[in-house]
Amino acid sequence: MPSFAARYNGITGSAIREIFKIIARPGVISFAGGNPAAEALEEERIADLAREALGSDGKRILQYGGSEGWPPLKEEASRFLAQRGVDAAPDSLLPVSGTTQTIDLVCKALIDPGDTILVENPSFLGAFQTMRLYQARLSPIETDERGAIPESIEEAILKTRPKLVYLIPTFQNPTGVTLSVERRKAIAALAARHDIYILEDDPYRDLRYTGDDLPAIRSFDESGRVLYMSSFSKLISPGLRVGVVAAPPDLLRKMVVGKQSTDLHTDQLSQAIVARYLARGYLPDHLADIRALYGERLNRMLAGLDRMGIEHTTPEGGLFVWCRLPGGRDARAALDLAIRKNVAFVPGTHFYCDGGHEDTLRLNFSNSDPDTIDRGLSALAEVI
Ligand SMILES: Cc1ncc(COP(=O)(O)O)c(C=O)c1O
């Protein structure tokens, strides 16, 4: 039998995707995944925008388009980022089929087998899978309650000579922790000092329920080495698959070439819908609605975890709370038992590039209403 490419060795697919099969069963309370709430998905508004877009630009939308992206989306995304302190002209942006594709295109452009990528530990396991498919070596950097520690990054840069540092600075997946401003500045300075790319993955920034917004690492970047990744998945719809990345021109060009052989271009109807959504000014009110919805759910989850005496992070936004089970219990065994009680979550070990930490787990709160959160946590309390 012909063998599969070596790049697939040891890669079995995302643990979350397997858990998705379980949560698709009726009646399962899902604290797994990172899905927006069903109430946050505006199918009628999106249908109207799709109809309008096809009505005025139909022939262009339905035709092949440029890999560089739908121009009106680039204009709107540039304004969207500017309001968030990220200065990126439309030409410096590449619309992508979700941020997942940004990670893929960056790896395609930069990573040779055996190259090192520094990652927070724990970090987003979807990113790990992509990086591993490019046969990158993942090397952990230390983190604490204020996020990635710059001294640990610098030490790792000197030791491993990485191509890339991958960071989720705001309401991190999986921990919910936010990187402090001082560290953001220090990390931007590291990129300049060591001439190294920083991949700033920031899909949760707008999902803040308490506290003040923080400037992006990219806003302190003077070296042009910080790539800023944004996504409309958690803000408008993950199914539309639209994100953008701001990157320096030489790397952006390589990513465009890489995209030509991946999907040629991001779905133009989706790009046109998101462009119109932003141009109409729908986002601020929608964000206010989902912040209220998710903020209440987060508070309910934190209160429940406190009642249970479970050690947890206290995020100011995002979609996840990170927990540690008492007495070093194994979260994978707890998941097996929880599933029998129709509750699912993701064991934390999957988020560590070097495994271990079996007593940790990630809980999502956006996808369950407050009473369901209480019921799910009661079932978990029995399991634990
Ligand atoms: C940190 C992080 N980056 C990227 C993604 C993927 O987002 P997208 O839907 O834009 O591909 C996720 C999704 O959960 C995420 O948590």
The ligand as an ORCA input file, in Angstrom:
! r2SCAN-3c Opt
* xyz 0 1
  C      -6.670     31.358     19.282
  C      -7.460     30.935     18.103
  N      -6.993     31.166     16.877
  C      -7.680     30.803     15.786
  C      -8.896     30.172     15.871
  C      -9.603     29.754     14.611
  O     -10.437     30.750     14.192
  P     -11.051     30.798     12.719
  O     -12.471     30.364     12.848
  O     -10.926     32.244     12.345
  O     -10.276     29.906     11.833
  C      -9.425     29.901     17.120
  C     -10.710     29.204     17.232
  O     -11.121     28.688     18.228
  C      -8.694     30.288     18.262
  O      -9.130     30.045     19.491
*
